[in-house]
Amino acid sequence: MSTVNPRRWWALLVLAVAQFMVIMDVSIVGVALPEMQRELGFAASELQWVINAYVVAFGGLLLLGGRLSDLLGARRVFITGWVVLMAGSVVAALAGSAGTEVVGRAVQGVGGALIAPAAMTLLMVLFSHDPKELGKAMAFYGAAAPAGGTAGVFLGGVFTEWMSWPWIFWIYLPIGLVTLLAVNLLPDVGRRRGAVDVLGAAAVTLGLALAVFTVVRTESDGWASASTVLGLAGAAVLLAGFLVLQKTVRSPLMPLSIWRTPRLASANVAMALLGGAWIPMWYFLNLYLQQVLGYGAFAAGAALLPMTTLLMVFMIGITGRLMGRFGMKPLLSGGLLVLALGLVWLAAVEPTGTFLVDVLPASLVAALGMSLAYIPGLMAAMSGAPQEQAGLASGIVNTTYQVGSALGLAALTAIATAAGADRLGDLPALTEGFSAAFIGAAVVAAAGSLLTAMLMRGGRDAGDSADAGAPAAESAPEPDAGARPGEGVRV
């Protein structure tokens, strides 16, 4: 029988801070985007890389981070992740050009991909002795995610408005140093023997990055151009190579047998489309508030607080209960449909619009849809997995969400730019471009709703029970940044 760690609740605080900061790393940059565009010389079609560089690195390396955590020891990988995240923050804060900023953000994403699965492993080690304590710990840890997303929106506005945008990255240094000083509170999890599928990790990350880069370039190169065709073909080859490696290597990052899990495939399709609709909406809404309505960074951050607060309240306190009553499939499909309706409403924005009329009600409807869909999507992907593969199923679906977010943002940025979103100062053209992006995101969400209704297996099982739903709701992460491997489940 394992010894209970007497400092486990202090250790949980360290892990919750890590969760808070990793999630905040996406939301905190949103309101700073216009300032970064002006100072660093980002083109309208390239600005998305401030988000996507982090998302691609983070999503592409999540499975590798989990594997390294198992092999090298979770505490060691947790520490390494913080060092990498802090290094990326320094590069991003000191960046004098768009290219350097993108590099810094990618390094931050690598750090996040190491921290997140290691933190979840450490949490499970600390509290696996008592299911009740584990539930409480998961609730506390999970609540740090939406809190980080909400705080990031607010703090990004504060730093950008009253200090300067580099402070959205400098803040990671003092918090990181305090976290590293407290790592002795964390258990020293033993290492295991095994191999690391480095080629597989490289193939999936490079394939995703090439696909996103190619889609970004379609605005200037065109969809039928040789560069676009070759770029997408190269991405397909890399991703196909990843699948071949998973079938042939001795210790794959993603054993293909996991796809026999009921509902895993349909849930991953739904989560990819959910990310492909939600992240572009959040991105373009930030730009509309500042570039069309003329909000400053602080005012734009404050304007997004009602939306993020609704997300936090529903995902922590309400969605799990609804899932226990109605099941996963109806909430996932219905939530995607509600999100699509909110996006159609947002598409009616005007160059002379106001926050109360054009933004607030539509954004709350969209946030309601997201809060209804996200947790059921995670649970649907994981509810059929055997216990020993629950963490892998979680890592796959969270990676899929990040992939969908990156590709969706790239595609909708190309659409928005073609419709006029690159004409800074021309408010009608900017509004038309943002409106086109909202319509595109609505189509993506509606497609997710329809495909979920058609493809996902119905019925009610243990994953649909109230007991299964409640813990997931308590520990669900903020959807702006996606979840982490193994989060929010005990199935």
C-alpha positions as CSV (number, residue, x, y, z in Angstrom):
1,M,0.0,0.0,0.0
2,S,1.4,3.4,-1.0
3,T,2.2,6.1,1.5
4,V,-0.1,9.1,1.4
5,N,1.9,12.3,0.7
6,P,1.2,14.7,3.6
7,R,2.0,17.7,1.4
8,R,-0.2,16.6,-1.5
9,W,-2.6,19.6,-1.2
10,W,0.3,22.1,-1.5
11,A,1.6,20.0,-4.4
12,L,-1.8,20.3,-6.0
13,L,-1.5,24.1,-5.8
14,V,1.7,24.0,-7.7
15,L,0.1,21.8,-10.4
16,A,-3.0,24.1,-10.6
17,V,-0.8,27.1,-11.1
18,A,0.9,25.3,-14.0
19,Q,-2.5,24.5,-15.5
20,F,-3.6,28.1,-15.0
21,M,-0.6,29.5,-16.8
22,V,-0.6,27.0,-19.7
23,I,-4.2,27.8,-20.5
24,M,-3.6,31.6,-20.0
25,D,-0.8,31.4,-22.6
26,V,-3.4,31.3,-25.4
27,S,-6.0,33.7,-24.1
28,I,-3.6,36.4,-22.9
29,V,-2.3,37.2,-26.4
30,G,-5.7,37.8,-27.9
31,V,-6.2,41.5,-27.0
32,A,-2.6,42.3,-27.7
33,L,-2.8,41.1,-31.3
34,P,-3.4,44.6,-32.9
35,E,-0.5,46.2,-31.0
36,M,1.8,43.3,-32.0
37,Q,0.7,43.6,-35.6
38,R,1.6,47.3,-35.6
39,E,4.9,47.0,-33.8
40,L,6.2,43.8,-35.4
41,G,5.0,44.2,-38.9
42,F,2.7,41.2,-39.2
43,A,0.6,41.1,-42.3
44,A,-3.1,40.5,-41.7
45,S,-2.8,36.9,-43.0
46,E,0.2,36.2,-40.9
47,L,-1.0,37.6,-37.5
48,Q,-2.7,34.2,-36.8
49,W,0.8,32.7,-36.3
50,V,0.9,34.4,-32.9
51,I,-1.8,31.9,-32.0
52,N,-1.1,29.0,-34.3
53,A,2.7,28.7,-33.6
54,Y,1.8,27.9,-30.0
55,V,-1.2,25.7,-30.9
56,V,0.7,23.7,-33.6
57,A,3.7,23.0,-31.3
58,F,1.5,22.3,-28.3
59,G,-1.0,20.0,-30.1
60,G,1.6,18.2,-32.2
61,L,3.8,17.4,-29.2
62,L,1.2,16.5,-26.5
63,L,1.5,12.8,-27.1
64,L,5.3,13.0,-27.0
65,G,5.1,14.9,-23.8
66,G,3.0,12.2,-22.2
67,R,5.4,9.5,-23.4
68,L,8.4,11.4,-22.1
69,S,6.7,11.9,-18.8
70,D,6.3,8.1,-18.5
71,L,9.8,7.3,-19.5
72,L,11.9,10.1,-17.9
73,G,9.8,10.8,-14.8
74,A,6.9,13.3,-14.5
75,R,8.6,15.7,-12.2
76,R,11.7,15.9,-14.4
77,V,9.6,16.6,-17.5
78,F,7.5,19.1,-15.5
79,I,10.6,21.0,-14.6
80,T,12.0,20.9,-18.1
81,G,8.7,22.1,-19.5
82,W,8.7,25.2,-17.3
83,V,12.3,26.0,-18.3
84,V,11.4,25.7,-22.0
85,L,8.2,27.8,-21.5
86,M,10.2,30.5,-19.7
87,A,12.8,30.5,-22.4
88,G,10.1,30.9,-25.1
89,S,8.5,33.7,-23.1
90,V,11.8,35.6,-23.1
91,V,12.2,35.3,-26.8
92,A,8.6,36.3,-27.4
93,A,8.9,39.4,-25.1
94,L,12.2,40.6,-26.7
95,A,11.1,39.9,-30.3
96,G,11.8,42.7,-32.7
97,S,10.3,41.1,-35.7
98,A,7.3,38.9,-36.6
99,G,9.5,35.9,-37.3
100,T,11.2,36.0,-33.9
101,E,7.8,36.3,-32.2
102,V,6.6,33.2,-34.0
103,V,9.7,31.3,-32.9
104,G,9.1,32.4,-29.3
105,R,5.5,31.3,-29.4
106,A,6.4,27.9,-30.8
107,V,9.0,27.4,-28.0
108,Q,6.3,28.3,-25.5
109,G,4.1,25.6,-27.1
110,V,6.8,23.0,-26.7
111,G,7.0,23.9,-23.0
112,G,3.3,23.6,-22.6
113,A,3.2,20.2,-24.3
114,L,5.7,19.0,-21.6
115,I,4.1,20.5,-18.6
116,A,0.5,19.5,-19.2
117,P,0.7,15.7,-19.3
118,A,3.4,15.6,-16.6
119,A,1.1,17.7,-14.3
120,M,-1.7,15.2,-14.9
121,T,0.5,12.3,-14.1
122,L,1.7,13.9,-10.9
123,L,-1.8,14.6,-9.8
124,M,-2.9,11.0,-10.3
125,V,0.1,9.8,-8.3
126,L,-0.7,12.2,-5.5
127,F,-4.4,11.3,-5.1
128,S,-5.0,7.9,-6.6
129,H,-5.2,6.4,-3.1
130,D,-8.7,7.9,-2.5
131,P,-11.3,8.3,-5.2
132,K,-13.1,11.1,-3.1
133,E,-9.8,13.0,-2.7
134,L,-9.1,12.5,-6.4
135,G,-12.4,13.9,-7.3
136,K,-11.8,17.0,-5.2
137,A,-8.3,17.4,-6.6
138,M,-9.6,17.1,-10.2
139,A,-12.2,19.7,-9.5
140,F,-9.7,22.2,-8.1
141,Y,-7.2,21.4,-10.9
142,G,-9.9,21.7,-13.6
143,A,-11.2,25.0,-12.2
144,A,-7.8,26.5,-12.7
145,A,-8.2,26.1,-16.5
146,P,-11.3,28.3,-17.1
147,A,-9.9,30.7,-14.4
148,G,-6.7,30.9,-16.5
149,G,-8.6,31.6,-19.7
150,T,-10.7,34.3,-18.0
151,A,-7.6,35.9,-16.3
152,G,-5.7,35.8,-19.6
153,V,-8.4,37.9,-21.3
154,F,-8.4,40.5,-18.5
155,L,-4.6,40.6,-17.8
156,G,-3.8,40.8,-21.5
157,G,-5.8,44.0,-21.6
158,V,-4.3,45.4,-18.5
159,F,-0.7,44.8,-19.6
160,T,-1.2,45.9,-23.2
161,E,-3.1,49.1,-22.3
162,W,-1.2,50.3,-19.3
163,M,2.3,48.8,-19.7
164,S,3.2,47.2,-23.1
165,W,2.4,44.0,-24.9
166,P,5.8,42.3,-24.0
167,W,4.5,42.1,-20.4
168,I,2.1,39.4,-21.4
169,F,5.2,37.2,-21.7
170,W,7.4,38.6,-19.0
171,I,4.7,37.6,-16.4
172,Y,5.7,34.0,-17.0
173,L,9.2,34.5,-15.5
174,P,8.4,35.3,-11.9
175,I,5.6,32.8,-11.7
176,G,7.8,30.2,-13.4
177,L,10.6,30.8,-10.9
178,V,8.3,30.5,-7.9
179,T,6.9,27.2,-9.4
180,L,10.4,25.8,-9.9
181,L,11.3,26.7,-6.3
182,A,8.3,24.7,-5.1
183,V,8.9,21.5,-7.2
184,N,10.2,19.6,-4.1
185,L,6.6,19.4,-3.1
186,L,5.9,17.1,-6.1
187,P,6.5,13.4,-5.9
188,D,9.6,12.0,-7.7
189,V,7.8,9.5,-10.0
190,G,10.0,6.6,-11.1
191,R,11.1,6.2,-14.6
192,R,10.2,3.3,-16.9
193,R,12.1,1.6,-19.6
194,G,11.0,2.1,-23.2
195,A,11.7,3.9,-26.5
196,V,10.6,7.3,-27.6
197,D,9.0,7.5,-31.1
198,V,10.9,10.7,-32.1
199,L,10.3,10.1,-35.8
200,G,6.5,9.8,-35.2
201,A,6.4,13.0,-33.1
202,A,8.4,14.9,-35.8
203,A,6.2,13.6,-38.6
204,V,2.9,14.6,-37.0
205,T,4.2,18.0,-35.9
206,L,5.8,18.9,-39.2
207,G,2.8,17.6,-41.1
208,L,0.5,19.8,-39.1
209,A,2.7,22.8,-39.4
210,L,3.1,22.3,-43.2
211,A,-0.7,22.0,-43.6
212,V,-1.4,25.2,-41.7
213,F,1.4,27.1,-43.5
214,T,0.0,26.0,-46.9
215,V,-3.5,27.0,-46.0
216,V,-2.3,30.4,-44.8
217,R,-0.6,31.0,-48.1
218,T,-3.7,30.2,-50.2
219,E,-4.8,33.8,-49.9
220,S,-1.8,34.9,-52.0
221,D,-1.0,31.7,-53.9
222,G,-4.5,30.4,-54.6
223,W,-5.9,27.0,-53.8
224,A,-5.1,25.6,-57.3
225,S,-1.5,26.8,-57.4
226,A,1.4,24.4,-57.5
227,S,2.7,25.5,-54.1
228,T,-0.6,24.8,-52.5
229,V,-1.0,21.4,-54.1
230,L,2.6,20.4,-53.2
231,G,2.3,21.8,-49.7
232,L,-0.9,19.9,-48.9
233,A,0.5,16.7,-50.6
234,G,3.7,17.0,-48.4
235,A,1.6,17.4,-45.3
236,A,-0.5,14.3,-46.3
237,V,2.7,12.3,-46.8
238,L,4.1,13.3,-43.4
239,L,0.8,12.5,-41.6
240,A,0.5,9.2,-43.5
241,G,4.1,8.5,-42.5
242,F,3.1,9.1,-38.9
243,L,0.4,6.5,-39.2
244,V,2.7,4.0,-40.8
245,L,5.2,4.5,-38.0
246,Q,2.5,4.0,-35.4
247,K,1.8,0.6,-36.9
248,T,5.4,-0.5,-37.2
249,V,7.5,0.9,-34.3
250,R,7.7,-1.1,-31.1
251,S,6.6,1.8,-28.8
252,P,4.3,4.1,-30.8
253,L,3.0,7.4,-29.5
254,M,-0.5,6.3,-30.6
255,P,-1.2,2.6,-31.0
256,L,-3.7,2.3,-33.8
257,S,-5.7,-0.3,-31.9
258,I,-7.1,2.6,-29.8
259,W,-9.3,3.6,-32.7
260,R,-11.4,0.5,-32.1
261,T,-12.8,2.4,-29.1
262,P,-16.5,3.1,-29.5
263,R,-17.3,6.7,-30.4
264,L,-13.6,7.7,-30.4
265,A,-13.5,8.5,-34.2
266,S,-16.8,10.4,-34.3
267,A,-16.0,12.4,-31.2
268,N,-12.6,13.4,-32.6
269,V,-14.3,14.6,-35.8
270,A,-16.7,16.7,-33.7
271,M,-13.9,18.1,-31.5
272,A,-11.8,19.1,-34.5
273,L,-14.7,21.0,-36.0
274,L,-15.5,22.5,-32.6
275,G,-12.0,23.9,-32.3
276,G,-12.1,24.9,-36.0
277,A,-15.2,27.1,-35.2
278,W,-14.4,28.4,-31.7
279,I,-10.8,29.6,-31.9
280,P,-11.4,31.6,-35.2
281,M,-14.5,33.2,-33.6
282,W,-12.5,34.3,-30.5
283,Y,-9.6,35.6,-32.7
284,F,-11.8,37.7,-35.1
285,L,-14.0,39.0,-32.3
286,N,-10.9,40.4,-30.7
287,L,-9.9,42.2,-33.9
288,Y,-13.5,43.5,-34.5
289,L,-13.6,45.0,-31.1
290,Q,-10.3,46.9,-31.6
291,Q,-10.0,47.5,-35.3
292,V,-13.6,48.4,-36.0
293,L,-15.3,49.5,-32.8
294,G,-12.1,51.2,-31.7
295,Y,-11.7,49.6,-28.3
296,G,-8.4,49.8,-26.5
297,A,-6.7,46.6,-25.3
298,F,-8.2,46.8,-21.8
299,A,-11.7,47.6,-23.0
300,A,-11.5,44.7,-25.5
301,G,-10.4,42.3,-22.7
302,A,-13.2,43.5,-20.4
303,A,-15.7,43.1,-23.3
304,L,-14.9,39.4,-23.5
305,L,-15.2,38.7,-19.8
306,P,-19.0,38.0,-19.9
307,M,-18.4,35.3,-22.5
308,T,-15.5,33.7,-20.6
309,T,-17.4,34.0,-17.3
310,L,-20.4,32.2,-18.8
311,L,-18.1,29.4,-20.0
312,M,-16.5,29.0,-16.6
313,V,-19.9,28.9,-14.8
314,F,-21.5,26.4,-17.2
315,M,-18.5,24.1,-17.6
316,I,-17.8,23.8,-13.9
317,G,-21.3,23.7,-12.5
318,I,-24.0,22.9,-15.1
319,T,-22.8,21.0,-18.2
320,G,-22.0,17.8,-16.2
321,R,-25.5,17.7,-14.7
322,L,-27.1,18.2,-18.1
323,M,-24.9,15.4,-19.6
324,G,-26.0,13.1,-16.8
325,R,-29.7,13.7,-17.7
326,F,-29.6,13.9,-21.5
327,G,-26.4,12.0,-22.5
328,M,-23.3,13.0,-24.4
329,K,-24.6,12.9,-28.0
330,P,-27.5,15.3,-27.7
331,L,-25.4,17.9,-25.8
332,L,-22.5,17.7,-28.2
333,S,-24.7,17.9,-31.3
334,G,-26.9,20.5,-29.8
335,G,-24.0,22.6,-28.4
336,L,-22.4,22.7,-31.8
337,L,-25.7,23.9,-33.3
338,V,-26.1,26.6,-30.7
339,L,-22.5,27.7,-31.4
340,A,-23.4,27.9,-35.1
341,L,-26.4,30.1,-34.3
342,G,-24.3,32.5,-32.2
343,L,-21.8,32.7,-35.0
344,V,-24.5,33.5,-37.6
345,W,-25.7,36.3,-35.2
346,L,-22.1,37.6,-34.9
347,A,-21.9,37.7,-38.7
348,A,-24.4,40.5,-38.7
349,V,-21.9,42.9,-37.1
350,E,-21.9,46.5,-38.5
351,P,-19.0,49.0,-39.1
352,T,-21.0,51.3,-36.8
353,G,-22.1,48.6,-34.4
354,T,-22.1,48.7,-30.6
355,F,-21.0,46.2,-28.0
356,L,-24.4,45.8,-26.4
357,V,-26.2,45.2,-29.8
358,D,-23.6,43.5,-32.1
359,V,-21.3,41.6,-29.7
360,L,-22.7,40.8,-26.3
361,P,-25.8,38.8,-27.0
362,A,-24.3,36.8,-29.9
363,S,-21.1,36.1,-28.1
364,L,-23.1,34.8,-25.1
365,V,-25.1,32.4,-27.3
366,A,-21.8,31.2,-28.9
367,A,-20.2,30.7,-25.5
368,L,-23.3,28.7,-24.3
369,G,-22.9,26.4,-27.3
370,M,-19.2,25.9,-26.6
371,S,-19.9,25.2,-22.9
372,L,-22.5,22.6,-23.8
373,A,-20.4,20.8,-26.4
374,Y,-16.9,20.7,-25.0
375,I,-17.2,18.3,-22.0
376,P,-19.5,15.8,-23.8
377,G,-17.0,15.8,-26.7
378,L,-14.2,14.8,-24.4
379,M,-16.3,12.3,-22.5
380,A,-17.6,10.7,-25.7
381,A,-14.1,10.1,-26.9
382,M,-13.0,8.5,-23.7
383,S,-16.1,6.7,-22.3
384,G,-15.5,3.6,-24.3
385,A,-11.7,3.3,-23.7
386,P,-10.4,0.7,-21.2
387,Q,-9.0,2.3,-18.1
388,E,-5.4,1.7,-19.1
389,Q,-6.0,3.7,-22.4
390,A,-8.1,6.5,-20.9
391,G,-5.1,8.9,-20.9
392,L,-4.2,8.0,-24.5
393,A,-7.8,8.6,-25.6
394,S,-7.8,11.9,-23.8
395,G,-4.4,12.9,-25.4
396,I,-5.7,12.0,-28.9
397,V,-8.9,14.0,-28.6
398,N,-7.2,17.0,-27.1
399,T,-4.6,16.9,-29.9
400,T,-7.4,16.7,-32.4
401,Y,-9.0,19.8,-30.9
402,Q,-5.7,21.7,-31.3
403,V,-5.3,20.5,-34.9
404,G,-8.8,21.6,-35.8
405,S,-8.2,25.0,-34.1
406,A,-5.0,25.6,-36.1
407,L,-6.4,24.5,-39.5
408,G,-9.7,26.3,-38.9
409,L,-8.0,29.5,-38.0
410,A,-5.7,29.2,-41.1
411,A,-8.6,28.6,-43.5
412,L,-10.9,31.2,-42.1
413,T,-8.1,33.8,-42.0
414,A,-7.6,33.2,-45.7
415,I,-11.4,33.7,-46.3
416,A,-11.5,36.8,-44.1
417,T,-8.4,38.3,-45.8
418,A,-9.9,37.7,-49.3
419,A,-13.1,39.5,-48.1
420,G,-11.3,42.6,-46.9
421,A,-9.9,41.9,-43.4
422,D,-6.5,43.1,-44.5
423,R,-7.6,46.7,-45.2
424,L,-6.7,48.4,-42.0
425,G,-8.6,51.6,-41.5
426,D,-11.3,50.7,-44.0
427,L,-14.1,49.8,-41.5
428,P,-16.7,48.5,-44.0
429,A,-14.0,46.2,-45.6
430,L,-12.7,45.0,-42.2
431,T,-16.3,44.3,-41.1
432,E,-17.1,42.4,-44.2
433,G,-13.9,40.3,-43.8
434,F,-14.7,39.5,-40.2
435,S,-18.3,38.7,-41.0
436,A,-17.1,36.2,-43.7
437,A,-15.0,34.5,-41.1
438,F,-17.9,34.3,-38.7
439,I,-20.1,32.7,-41.4
440,G,-17.3,30.3,-42.3
441,A,-17.0,29.3,-38.6
442,A,-20.8,28.8,-38.4
443,V,-20.7,26.4,-41.3
444,V,-17.9,24.5,-39.6
445,A,-19.9,24.3,-36.3
446,A,-23.1,23.3,-38.1
447,A,-21.2,20.5,-40.0
448,G,-20.0,19.3,-36.6
449,S,-23.5,19.2,-35.3
450,L,-24.8,17.3,-38.3
451,L,-22.0,14.8,-38.4
452,T,-22.3,14.1,-34.7
453,A,-26.0,13.4,-35.1
454,M,-25.3,11.1,-38.0
455,L,-22.2,9.3,-37.0
456,M,-22.0,9.0,-33.2
457,R,-23.5,5.9,-31.7
458,G,-26.5,6.6,-29.5
459,G,-27.6,4.9,-26.3
460,R,-26.7,5.6,-22.7
461,D,-23.9,3.8,-20.9
462,A,-21.6,4.4,-18.0
463,G,-20.1,7.4,-19.8
464,D,-23.5,9.0,-19.9
465,S,-24.4,8.5,-16.3
466,A,-24.7,11.4,-13.9
467,D,-21.8,10.0,-11.9
468,A,-19.6,10.0,-14.9
469,G,-20.7,13.4,-16.0
470,A,-20.1,15.3,-12.9
471,P,-16.4,14.8,-12.4
472,A,-15.8,15.7,-16.1
473,A,-17.7,19.0,-15.6
474,E,-15.7,19.8,-12.5
475,S,-12.3,19.4,-14.1
476,A,-13.1,20.5,-17.6
477,P,-10.5,22.9,-19.1
478,E,-11.1,26.3,-20.7
479,P,-12.0,25.6,-24.4
480,D,-9.9,28.5,-25.7
481,A,-6.8,26.5,-25.4
482,G,-8.0,23.1,-25.3
483,A,-7.5,20.4,-22.8
484,R,-4.6,18.3,-21.7
485,P,-4.0,14.5,-21.8
486,G,-5.9,12.7,-19.1
487,E,-7.8,15.7,-17.9
488,G,-11.2,15.6,-16.4
489,V,-12.0,11.8,-16.5
490,R,-12.3,8.8,-14.3
491,V,-14.3,6.5,-16.5
